[in-house]
Amino acid sequence: LRYVVGITGASGTIYGQRLVEVLLLANHRVDLIVTDAGFEVGRLELGWETSKDNLESNIEFLNRFYASRGVPTENLRVYDLFNIASDIASGSVNVEAMIVVPCSMGTLASIATGQSGNLLERVADVMLKEKRQLVLVPRETPFSTIHLRNLLTVAEAGAHVLPAMPGFYHRPETLEDVVDFVVGKILNTLNLPQDILQQWMGD
Ligand SMILES: Cc1cc2nc3c(=O)[nH]c(=O)nc-3n(C[C@H](O)[C@H](O)[C@H](O)COP(=O)(O)O)c2cc1C
């Protein structure tokens, strides 16, 4: 299946990085859109060798990065944030779902108001108008009333709001376990089989 993943400049690039990995490992096609701030936060948080003005070298880096982890990259396509004429900007292209992870408050506001100011925002808008699955993973704390209103607006428009709020009842031992809690929740929302987050069987 074909999924669009958007990575914005909210903290938590690692969630998006991991979701892309899991989808590629399951042989899905991943159309990836990263905002300028997304590349910058990836650089700061994860040591990504990316910059905001060189898409070609960013693409090379992402391919190299996943290949070094044994992840097949032939189904990974990284889009230019400002190429509004990309195929996925149209509702006629059959995309299963879009996941924006992590989702900044800035991008959330743009989606909530239908701005479509870049390719990521446009695809999110297409998902809502076509009634396809749009999963937003917001990350900010505390929330202002503006953030909360925007979250309600997108939820009412049909988006799944799945905040990056890892639980601890599964007793995570590593950072990867914490990340996989959130990524596992995303996969559950997409109805994709997953074994990275165990179902809680009750106590
Ligand atoms: C290290 C770092 C962490 C940030 N964390 C957050 C965050 O958790 N949530 C948020 O909404 N913005 C956060 N920001 C601010 C966004 O990156 C900024 O608002 C940016 O304009 C968002 O642009 P985008 O939505 O196009 O990615 C962070 C910025 C930096 C540099």
The ligand as an ORCA input file, in Angstrom:
! r2SCAN-3c Opt
* xyz 0 1
  C      14.629     21.858     18.574
  C      13.264     22.364     18.245
  C      12.164     21.765     18.821
  C      10.873     22.201     18.517
  N       9.818     21.555     19.083
  C       8.567     21.912     18.743
  C       7.450     21.187     19.245
  O       7.598     20.216     20.004
  N       6.220     21.533     18.824
  C       6.006     22.575     17.948
  O       4.859     22.829     17.591
  N       7.050     23.300     17.469
  C       8.319     22.988     17.835
  N       9.385     23.690     17.330
  C       9.121     24.873     16.490
  C       8.836     24.533     15.045
  O       9.947     23.874     14.463
  C       8.534     25.831     14.268
  O       7.315     26.382     14.711
  C       8.489     25.640     12.784
  O       8.184     26.880     12.156
  C       7.463     24.605     12.366
  O       7.471     24.558     10.947
  P       6.824     23.349     10.171
  O       5.441     23.175     10.693
  O       6.851     23.830      8.733
  O       7.697     22.162     10.342
  C      10.689     23.275     17.621
  C      11.808     23.891     17.046
  C      13.075     23.445     17.355
  C      14.260     24.091     16.692
*
